Amino acid sequence: MSLIKKFATVASGTLMSRVLGFTREMLMAAALGTGPVADAFYAAFQFPNTFRRLFAEGAFNTAFVPLFAKEIEAGGMDGAKRFSEEVFGVLFSALIVLTIAMELAMPFLVSTIIAPGFTGDPEKYNLTVALATVMFPYLVCMSLASMMAGMLNSLRRYFAAAIAPVFLNVILIGVLYWAWRSGADGLAVGHWMAWGVMAAGVVQLAIVWVAARHAGISIGFRRPRLTPGVKRLLLLALPAAVTGGITQINTLIGTAIASTQASAVSSLALADRVYQLPLGVVGIAVAIVLLPELSRALKSGNEVEAANLQNRSVEFTLFLTLPAAAALLVMAEPIVRVLYERGAFAANNSTPTVAAILAIFGLGLPAFVLIKAFTPGYFAREDTKTPMVFAAVSVAVNVATALALFPSMGAPGIAVASAVAGWLNAGMLLFVLVRRGHWGREAALMKRIPRLVLSAALMGAALWYAQGWLAAELSSSARLVTKAATLALLSGAGAVLYFALAFATGGADIGMIRRNMRRGGKAQVTNPSPDP
């Protein structure tokens, strides 16, 4: 299976999840707007979600995958199964202890870390504590599910792990539909959504658990022991957790700062959902596929293949994310109007704020995706400390910038801080890879990048002027069908223009597409469990 086909396998599941996520957010915006219940729900959900990214996706997709792949090469499936059971025993025990501790400390955590600004509003504060208490056990399910997903990815079975997150949105959409049919008030919707999150965690775990068994790995529970393999994992996992979850750390910090201003938390969350579509479809797909592929190439001593993997990944990410960034920057307001401007959201007049945040997130999008492409170059070499240092620097910059800009800019200032921190992190990662000789730069790639940037900039300029001509069709007073059709027309025309410019300027060529579609045949021969 070629690298692009593997990206597409993961991206298809992620795309489905993100599209359903849009539907969920549209329903939530209509039901709750950016009011106090929405603020409470988003703040409460952000906490277990951040832990999930830190200790599950961050740690296991970066530390566990290379070690699991090494066990497969050294001891076959039996050795990999033994290692997985050792890790499972330690992980499950640690998660139970952590969950109990967090549940007992939830009132303190909300008042100091999650949303300190809510303490001035007892009703919102108590609601946040209640919702976070219900949702935090979601971490147990998703951490174990991420471990199963890491094993499946190492075996090149990508689809089950990619499709599992879809069910979070399916369940929450069902909850919102039921709430609408039953005429529930905002408070009831918030509580039902929290229980829906918990149920989704159980369903997602069940999906990847069954897929792992189908792949030939049936994990039993072993008494938790710090075996050499587990110790090595923990040594790699702590910095990997911080690095892999840097975007979520910055989001959590932004949520805490934003909690001092009414509606700021939910405005950030709604804008975040939109830019997470290209970030998730491209960035997460690249990170999930690239790490095991790069680990295998390096462990076999094939530096040429490793360099080719990295260059193809950057080529792929920039080819798709640069036009997405330009579109978000210039079309943020029409996008927000079409997606969210109805019901309680429209009543709160939240469009200008959410659109401003989304436009700024668009500026940071290429950086956020490049981080996903650069970090496997460290993790595949079992270097998790260097990216952790860079992550810590970017967090410090994010906090300082957010605190400086929030008083004058409000929630958009937090988005600026996130974008600045993202570009700083991506720049540091690339600089050290090049300095160490771990980045095999291609002359052809170096020529394509500025041409792709030019193509995206020209497309953005064209969309900007086209919006002026179609201002009436995109205005708040226009019918939803008219706005949606006009936005779809602009998006389609922009995509056609971008691809035409990219091929005309030499930013992309047919040979590039063919190379990416053909590569990977050799690796498939050694695949112990190919995709069905």
C-alpha positions in Angstrom: 0.0 0.0 0.0 1.5 3.4 -1.0 2.1 6.2 1.5 -0.7 8.3 0.0 -3.1 5.4 0.1 -2.3 4.8 3.8 -2.8 8.6 4.5 -6.1 8.3 2.6 -7.2 5.3 4.7 -6.7 7.2 8.0 -7.9 10.5 6.6 -11.2 8.9 5.4 -12.2 7.9 8.9 -11.0 11.2 10.3 -12.9 13.1 7.6 -16.1 11.3 8.5 -15.5 12.1 12.2 -14.8 15.7 11.5 -17.9 16.1 9.2 -20.1 14.6 11.9 -18.3 16.8 14.4 -19.4 19.8 12.4 -23.0 18.5 12.5 -22.7 18.1 16.3 -21.3 21.6 16.7 -24.0 23.1 14.5 -26.7 21.5 16.6 -25.0 22.6 19.8 -24.6 26.1 18.6 -28.3 26.3 17.8 -29.3 24.7 21.1 -26.9 26.5 23.5 -25.2 29.3 21.5 -22.2 30.7 23.4 -24.0 30.9 26.7 -23.1 29.7 30.2 -24.1 26.0 29.6 -22.0 25.9 26.4 -19.1 27.5 28.3 -19.4 24.9 31.1 -19.6 21.9 28.7 -16.7 22.9 26.6 -14.5 23.7 29.6 -15.5 20.4 31.3 -14.9 18.3 28.2 -11.6 20.0 27.5 -10.0 18.5 30.7 -10.4 14.8 30.0 -9.8 15.4 26.3 -6.5 17.0 27.1 -5.4 14.1 29.3 -6.5 11.7 26.6 -4.2 13.5 24.1 -1.3 13.7 26.6 -1.3 10.3 28.1 -3.0 8.3 25.3 -2.5 9.6 21.8 0.6 11.6 22.7 2.4 8.9 24.6 1.3 5.8 22.7 1.4 7.0 19.1 4.9 8.2 19.7 6.6 6.0 22.4 4.6 2.8 22.2 4.5 2.3 18.4 8.3 2.2 17.8 8.8 -0.2 20.8 5.9 -2.4 19.7 7.3 -2.5 16.1 10.7 -3.4 17.5 9.1 -6.3 19.5 7.5 -7.6 16.3 10.8 -7.6 14.5 12.7 -9.2 17.4 10.3 -11.6 19.0 7.4 -11.9 16.5 3.8 -11.7 17.4 4.3 -13.6 20.7 6.9 -11.1 21.9 4.7 -8.2 20.9 1.7 -9.8 22.7 3.7 -10.2 25.9 4.9 -6.6 25.8 1.4 -5.4 25.1 0.0 -7.2 28.2 2.8 -5.8 30.4 2.0 -2.3 29.2 -1.8 -2.9 29.6 -1.4 -4.0 33.2 0.5 -0.9 34.2 -1.6 1.5 32.1 -5.0 0.2 33.4 -3.9 0.3 37.0 -2.4 3.8 36.6 -5.6 5.1 34.9 -7.9 3.8 37.7 -5.8 5.5 40.3 -5.6 8.8 38.3 -9.4 8.8 37.7 -10.3 8.3 41.3 -7.9 11.1 42.4 -9.2 13.5 39.7 -12.8 12.8 40.6 -12.2 13.6 44.3 -10.3 16.7 43.4 -12.6 18.0 40.7 -14.0 21.1 42.5 -10.4 22.2 43.2 -9.3 21.5 39.7 -12.1 23.5 38.1 -11.4 26.5 40.3 -7.6 26.5 39.7 -6.8 24.8 36.3 -9.9 24.1 34.1 -11.9 27.4 34.4 -10.7 29.6 37.3 -12.8 32.5 35.8 -16.0 30.6 36.6 -15.6 30.9 40.3 -17.3 34.2 40.2 -20.4 32.6 38.8 -21.4 29.8 41.3 -24.1 28.3 38.9 -21.6 28.0 36.0 -18.9 26.7 38.3 -21.1 24.0 39.9 -22.3 22.9 36.4 -18.7 22.6 35.2 -17.7 20.5 38.2 -20.7 18.2 37.6 -20.1 17.8 33.9 -16.4 17.2 34.3 -17.1 14.6 37.0 -19.3 12.6 34.6 -16.9 12.9 31.7 -13.5 12.3 33.2 -13.8 8.4 33.2 -13.9 8.8 29.4 -10.1 9.1 29.8 -9.8 5.4 30.9 -11.7 4.2 27.8 -9.9 6.4 25.3 -6.4 5.7 26.8 -6.9 2.0 26.5 -8.4 2.5 23.0 -5.4 4.5 21.9 -3.1 1.7 23.0 -5.1 -0.7 20.9 -5.0 1.8 18.0 -1.2 2.0 18.3 -1.0 -1.8 17.9 -3.3 -1.8 14.9 -1.3 1.1 13.3 1.9 -0.9 13.8 0.3 -3.8 12.0 -0.8 -1.4 9.2 -4.4 -1.9 10.1 -5.4 1.8 10.1 -9.1 1.9 9.4 -10.7 0.6 12.7 -8.6 3.1 14.7 -9.5 5.9 12.4 -13.3 5.1 12.3 -13.7 4.6 16.0 -13.9 8.4 16.9 -16.8 8.7 14.5 -19.0 7.2 17.2 -18.5 10.0 19.6 -20.1 12.3 17.2 -22.8 9.8 16.2 -23.8 9.4 19.9 -23.8 13.1 20.7 -25.8 14.0 17.6 -28.3 11.4 18.7 -28.4 13.0 22.2 -29.0 16.5 20.7 -31.7 15.1 18.4 -33.4 13.5 21.3 -33.1 16.7 23.3 -34.7 18.7 20.5 -37.5 16.2 20.1 -38.3 16.2 23.8 -38.0 20.0 24.2 -35.2 19.8 26.9 -33.8 23.0 28.3 -30.2 24.0 28.1 -29.2 22.6 31.5 -30.6 19.1 30.6 -28.9 19.2 27.3 -25.5 19.8 29.0 -26.0 16.8 31.4 -27.2 14.5 28.6 -24.2 15.5 26.5 -21.8 14.6 29.3 -23.3 11.1 29.7 -23.2 10.8 25.9 -19.4 11.4 26.0 -19.0 8.7 28.6 -21.0 6.2 26.5 -19.0 7.0 23.4 -15.8 6.2 25.2 -17.1 2.7 25.9 -18.2 2.2 22.3 -14.9 3.4 20.9 -12.9 1.1 23.2 -15.1 -1.9 22.1 -14.4 -1.2 18.4 -10.6 -1.2 18.6 -10.6 -4.1 21.1 -12.5 -6.3 18.7 -10.3 -5.1 15.8 -7.1 -6.0 17.8 -8.5 -9.5 18.5 -9.3 -9.9 14.8 -5.7 -8.9 14.0 -4.4 -11.7 16.1 -3.7 -10.0 19.4 -5.8 -11.0 22.4 -4.6 -9.1 25.4 -4.9 -10.6 28.9 -4.5 -8.7 32.2 -1.1 -9.1 33.9 -0.2 -7.9 37.3 1.4 -4.5 36.9 5.2 -4.7 37.0 8.0 -2.4 35.8 9.6 -4.8 33.4 12.5 -3.5 31.2 10.2 -2.9 28.3 7.7 -1.0 30.5 10.5 1.1 32.0 11.7 2.0 28.5 8.2 2.9 27.5 7.7 5.2 30.5 11.1 6.8 29.9 10.0 7.7 26.3 6.3 8.3 27.1 6.5 11.2 29.5 8.3 13.6 27.1 6.3 12.2 24.2 3.0 12.8 26.0 4.0 16.5 26.5 5.2 16.9 22.9 2.3 15.0 21.2 -0.3 16.9 23.2 1.3 20.4 22.8 -1.7 21.7 20.8 -4.1 20.4 23.6 -1.9 21.9 26.3 -2.1 25.3 24.6 -5.8 24.9 24.2 -6.3 24.0 27.9 -4.2 27.1 28.8 -6.3 29.2 26.5 -9.5 27.8 28.0 -8.4 28.7 31.5 -7.5 32.3 30.4 -10.7 32.6 28.4 -12.9 31.6 31.3 -12.6 35.1 32.8 -14.7 36.4 29.9 -18.3 35.4 29.1 -18.7 33.3 26.0 -15.0 33.3 25.2 -14.6 29.5 26.0 -17.4 28.4 23.7 -16.3 30.9 20.9 -12.8 29.3 21.0 -14.2 25.8 20.9 -16.5 26.5 18.0 -13.7 28.0 15.9 -11.4 25.2 16.9 -13.9 22.6 15.5 -13.7 24.2 12.1 -9.9 24.3 11.7 -9.6 20.8 13.2 -11.1 19.5 9.9 -7.9 20.1 7.8 -5.7 19.5 10.8 -7.3 16.2 11.6 -7.7 14.9 8.1 -4.2 15.8 7.0 -2.0 16.3 10.1 -3.2 13.4 12.2 -3.3 11.0 9.2 0.3 11.9 8.4 1.5 11.5 12.0 -0.3 8.1 12.5 1.0 6.6 9.2 4.5 8.2 9.2 5.7 7.1 12.6 5.5 3.3 12.1 6.7 3.6 8.5 9.7 5.7 9.5 10.5 3.5 12.5 10.6 0.4 10.2 12.9 2.2 7.7 15.3 3.4 10.3 15.4 0.0 12.1 16.3 -1.6 8.8 19.1 0.9 8.3 17.4 2.4 5.2 18.2 6.1 5.6 17.3 6.9 2.0 13.8 5.5 2.5 13.5 7.4 5.7 14.4 10.7 4.0 12.0 10.0 1.2 9.2 9.3 3.7 9.8 12.6 5.4 9.9 14.6 2.2 6.8 13.0 0.8 4.9 13.8 4.0 5.9 17.5 4.0 5.0 17.7 0.3 1.6 16.1 1.0 0.8 18.3 4.0 1.7 21.6 2.4 0.0 20.7 -0.9 -3.3 20.4 1.0 -3.0 22.7 4.0 -1.8 25.9 2.4 -5.0 26.4 0.4 -7.0 25.4 3.5 -5.2 28.1 5.5 -5.8 30.7 2.9 -9.5 29.9 2.6 -10.0 30.0 6.4 -8.2 33.3 6.6 -10.3 35.1 3.9 -13.6 33.3 4.2 -13.9 32.8 8.0 -17.0 34.9 8.4 -19.1 33.3 5.6 -18.0 29.9 7.0 -19.2 30.7 10.5 -22.5 32.1 9.2 -23.3 29.0 7.3 -22.2 26.5 10.0 -23.4 28.2 13.2 -25.6 31.3 12.6 -29.0 30.2 13.8 -30.9 29.7 17.1 -29.1 30.8 20.3 -25.9 31.4 18.4 -27.5 34.1 16.2 -29.2 35.6 19.2 -25.9 36.1 20.9 -24.4 37.8 17.8 -21.3 35.6 18.1 -20.3 35.5 14.4 -17.7 38.3 14.4 -15.8 36.9 17.4 -15.8 33.3 16.2 -14.9 34.3 12.6 -11.9 36.4 13.9 -10.6 33.4 15.9 -11.1 31.1 13.0 -9.1 33.4 10.6 -6.2 33.5 13.0 -6.3 29.8 13.5 -6.0 29.5 9.7 -2.7 31.4 9.8 -1.4 28.8 12.2 -2.8 25.7 10.4 0.3 24.9 8.3 2.5 25.0 11.4 0.2 22.7 13.4 0.3 20.2 10.6 4.1 20.5 10.0 4.6 19.7 13.7 2.8 16.4 13.1 5.1 15.7 10.1 8.4 16.7 11.9 8.0 15.0 15.3 8.1 11.4 13.9 11.7 12.2 12.8 12.6 12.4 16.5 10.2 9.7 17.9 11.2 7.1 15.4 14.8 7.5 16.6 13.5 7.2 20.2 14.4 10.9 20.9 11.4 12.3 22.8 13.3 14.7 25.0 14.3 17.2 22.3 10.7 17.8 21.0 9.6 18.0 24.7 12.0 20.9 25.2 10.7 22.7 22.2 7.1 22.0 23.3 7.9 23.6 26.7 9.3 26.7 25.0 6.3 27.0 22.8 3.9 26.6 25.8 5.8 29.4 27.6 5.5 31.7 24.6 1.8 30.8 24.2 1.1 31.7 27.9 3.0 34.9 27.8 1.5 36.0 24.5 -2.1 35.1 25.5 -1.8 36.9 28.8 -0.5 40.0 27.0 -3.1 40.1 24.3 -6.3 38.8 26.0 -7.0 42.0 27.9 -7.1 44.1 24.7 -8.1 41.5 22.1 -10.3 39.0 24.1 -10.6 35.5 22.7 -8.9 36.3 19.3 -5.7 37.2 21.3 -5.6 33.6 22.5 -5.8 32.4 18.9 -2.9 34.7 18.0 -0.8 33.2 20.9 -1.6 29.7 19.7 -0.5 30.5 16.1 2.7 32.1 17.2 3.6 29.2 19.5 2.8 26.7 16.7 5.1 28.4 14.1 7.9 28.7 16.7 7.6 25.0 17.6 7.6 23.9 13.9 10.6 26.1 13.2 12.7 24.6 16.1 11.8 21.0 15.1 12.9 21.6 11.5 16.1 23.5 12.4 17.4 20.7 14.6 16.4 17.9 12.2 18.5 19.7 9.5 21.4 20.4 11.9 21.6 16.8 12.9 21.5 15.5 9.3 18.2 13.8 9.9 16.4 15.7 7.2 17.2 14.7 3.7 16.2 17.9 1.8 15.3 17.6 -1.8 16.1 20.3 -4.3 12.7 19.6 -6.0 10.8 20.0 -2.8 12.6 23.2 -2.0 11.5 24.6 -5.4 7.9 23.4 -5.0 7.2 25.0 -1.5 7.4 28.7 -2.6 5.3 27.9 -5.7 2.6 26.2 -3.5 2.6 29.3 -1.2 2.2 31.6 -4.2 -0.6 29.4 -5.6 -2.4 29.5 -2.2 -1.9 33.3 -1.9 -3.4 33.9 -5.4 -6.3 31.7 -4.6 -6.9 33.6 -1.3 -6.8 36.9 -3.1 -9.3 35.7 -5.7 -11.7 34.4 -3.0 -11.4 37.8 -1.2 -12.5 39.7 -4.2 -15.2 37.2 -5.1 -16.8 37.6 -1.7 -17.2 41.3 -2.4 -19.2 40.5 -5.6 -21.3 38.0 -3.7 -21.8 40.0 -0.5 -25.6 40.0 -0.6 -25.7 36.2 -1.1 -23.4 35.7 1.9 -24.9 38.2 4.3 -26.7 37.3 7.5 -30.1 38.3 6.0 -29.7 35.8 3.1 -31.5 32.4 3.3 -29.4 29.5 4.6 -29.7 27.6 1.3 -28.4 30.7 -0.6 -25.5 31.2 1.8 -24.5 27.5 1.7 -24.8 27.2 -2.1 -22.7 30.4 -2.5 -20.0 29.2 0.0 -19.9 25.8 -1.8 -19.5 27.5 -5.1 -16.7 29.7 -3.8 -14.9 26.8 -2.2 -15.2 24.7 -5.3 -14.0 27.5 -7.6 -11.1 28.2 -5.2 -10.0 24.6 -5.2 -10.0 24.4 -9.0 -8.1 27.6 -9.2 -5.5 26.5 -6.6 -4.8 23.1 -8.2 -4.6 24.8 -11.6 -2.1 27.3 -10.3 -0.1 24.6 -8.4 0.3 22.5 -11.6 0.9 25.6 -13.8 3.7 27.0 -11.5 5.4 23.7 -10.9 4.3 23.5 -7.3 2.9 20.1 -8.2 3.2 17.7 -11.1 1.8 14.4 -12.3 5.1 12.7 -11.6 4.9 13.7 -7.9 1.4 12.2 -7.7 2.5 9.0 -9.4 5.5 8.6 -7.2 3.5 8.9 -4.1 0.8 6.5 -5.3 3.3 3.8 -6.3 5.7 3.8 -3.4 5.5 1.4 -0.5 5.3 -1.9 -2.4 8.4 -3.3 -0.7 7.2 -2.6 2.8 4.0 -4.5 2.1 5.9 -7.7 1.7 6.9 -7.7 5.3 3.5 -6.7 6.6 2.6 -9.4 9.2 -1.1 -8.5 9.0 -2.1 -6.5 5.9 -5.3 -4.5 5.7 -8.2 -6.7 4.5 
